[in-house]
Amino acid sequence: MIPELGQFGLALALALAVVQSVVPMAGAARGNLVWMRSAQSTALGQLVFLALAFGALMWAFVVSDFTVRNVVENSNSLKPMLFKVAATWGSHEGSLLLWTLILALFGAGVAVFGTNIPHALRARTLSVQAWISVGFLTFMLFTSNPFERMLPPPVDGNDLNPLLQDIGLAMHPPLLYVGYVGFSIVFSFAVAALIEGRVDAAWARWVRPWTLAAWMSLTAGIALGSWWAYYELGWGGWWFWDPVENVSFMPWLLGTALLHSAIVTEKRGAFKSWTILLAILTFSLSLLGTFIVRSGLLTSVHAFAVDPERGIYILGLLGISIGGSLTLYAVRAPAMEGGGLFAPVSREGGLLINNLLLAVATGTVLFGTLYPLFLEAITGDKISVGPPFYNASFVPIMLPLVFVMGLGPFLTWKRADLKGVLQRLWLALALAAVAALVLWYLVTEGPVLAVLAFGLGIWLFVATAQEWASRIKLFRAPFSESLRRARNLPRASHGMTLAHLGLAVCIFGFVGSSAWKEDLIVFAEPGTEVQVAGFDLRLEGVEEVPGPNYTAFRATLVVSRDGEFLQNLYPERRNYPVARSQTTESAIRHSLAGDLYASIAEPASQTAGEAWTLRVLYEPLVNFIWLGSFMLVLGGALSLSDRRLRVGAPRRAKAPEMAQPAE
Amino acid sequence: MQRILVLLPIAVVLVIGGFFVWGLNPERDPNAIPSVLISKPVPVFDLAPIAGVDVPGLASGDLAAGEPVLVNVFASWCVPCRAEHKVLTRLAAQEGFPLFGINYKDKPEDAKAWLEELGNPYLRIGSDESGRSGLEWGISGVPESFLIDGTGTVIWRYVGPIVTEQAQDDLRRALAATRERAAS
């Protein structure tokens, strides 16, 4: 009964989406206020019905209703409750439902909170959002219905892929999706503006909070995903340049560019058509990600089950949305430009470089991701593109960006005094240079690029801190005066500082854990001792322990340094009988200086006694990655809470800046 | 100029889209790794036997034996090889094909102990301690198996252990096809 309610919810949501995709758009064209306003109720209605459907599916998982095929395929009655709930979005169908729910959530968000947006723009935006809704709801209903029944029902389910039974991964898709799909509303704003034929500073200001919200979630989602890969996959890395990772990273890169170019559009009225293009492309890359993950086009460790029919349907959706919006862009963009002029050395110039580098970086990742496909289509050769390509191409693009990031906030709009700025920044430059040289002296091994990147990280950190300090006159004025200035400084400003510092902190983590990692694989029997990075580890023994839906071999490792006992580590190898697969549960000794990471695998031979394959890694500074990511998200949140984004948004200038609003 | 520039994004998207349409061809399996050796003669190599193991070594000339043979690349340090060993022993007996081995990057004493423990189904084993022959064969990991027809041409290749039903069926099918072609 309840799954049928869910099905009913989906159908009703589709009906509302169809209405919403036509009526408000027509209302905006004819100036009919009632039609335009209808979008607000239909957007809310869509959210309600999709939430109902999502709730129904979750209920089916919670009570283990094995008449629903999706539950049979992805759940098991023995599974802990948290993972039963998380299994709701663990499958292709369920995650698609989450996708549409978030789509509706952002639509409803604009309907409820977008009170300062002009009626016509809001109506058009919501209509465009509904087009996307229609596309994905029909996709779900026709090819991937989550509520499909299975009769007669089996006794128990097949269980969720055990790798996915982890708290990090339970939280990772929802956050990633809020980010991914959140860019849909920015896309809708952009297409609505193109249809309306008008982009101005006010438009950029309305779009910015939504971009920021999506960007924050995407940042958190990617960080959680890499954290999951780090401690659950047991490979001891946090980023593998896997196609599925790349497709979540590309919208992030371009979304970051969008955040910055929207500032220029808002403050200076420049970069208009570029901002619109970025808004379209960012969401296009999100769609591309959805397509690649669900079509089996590329090989990846974490793609969904493959079905060519689905692939063709999504490709059709992609063709219509991306092709349509870019064609519209090609028609409307030439009439758009104009806006504030600026000298090459200026805040605008800095942000232009930021945008160019981010766009090139995105293109590089896109090329690397799709290159195996291109090559296979043209020559028939099969290859995979791995970290060496990205280290050689992506990293060198990002390094100048980090340098500009340190300078940018010091530059003034229109025209800046580069010499003056560099004079103020001599301390940061000197510190970075000294740090890099000291590091070079200390660590003779490892790539030179790592030393350079580390120095640039320090440069960014010091320069950003200095910019913030100079704004509140820290140490130059009495402390109470600095405090007052800090309080009066807009939150967006604090947010920027925090986010930029966060990236610097991330860089320390990236460099430390990839360039100076120590790795050791040995066959270990009880009593075996190994040394890694100054730690002594001794394997005490391996015992079998039961879990709720698995059995595990748990090793006991005694960690000590200089003869002094530090702690025990318990890496596990789990066997899930129902899902017939195994997972590696690594054990990690966390510290800010670096993680000691241990994992075990099956005995090398059954008769050779208890010889386990023991892997021990030392990853210096790796926790800085997640600390920095947290700062990035927090910086975004601070900026989002800035009251300038909420109230008193500027009214549109009476005279439209563009020639003629085309209807 | 700008007119052309604004058409650039859509042009790029169309090109990429074209590749996607091609890539969705249901016949295409992105996970399959083809061997450049398929339908080509086996590489030239000559491997000495493993010291202390009582079977001869393996060289290119041994592979043009007049009947199909399976060349299996294995090592004592490779965990999946242990699972595969049982299956290959049974398959070689059931299907009646000669099984040859290349012992890849292994210490002779380890390989000897491994074979003594599990039994030796191989008629010939070449010891490839340096991994040089593995390079010639273009293997991507251990275990890996190659089916060679009677004239020394590589017919079929399998990456990873031949343990699943599907892998075993694949091998049987390739073997049957090779024998049929030789008979006609």
Interface residues (C-beta under 8 A of the other chain):
Chain A: S273 L277 I280 L281 S284 F291 S295 G296 L297 L298 T299 P308 G311 I312 L315 L318 G319 I322 G323 L326 T327 Y329 A330 A333 P334 E337 L370 L373 F374 E376 A377 K382 A601 E602 A604 S605 Q606 T607 T613
Chain B: Q2 R3 V6 L7 P9 I10 V13 L14 I16 G17 F19 F20 V21 W22 G23 L24 P26 P30 N31 A32 I33 P34 S76 W77 V79 R82 W114 E117
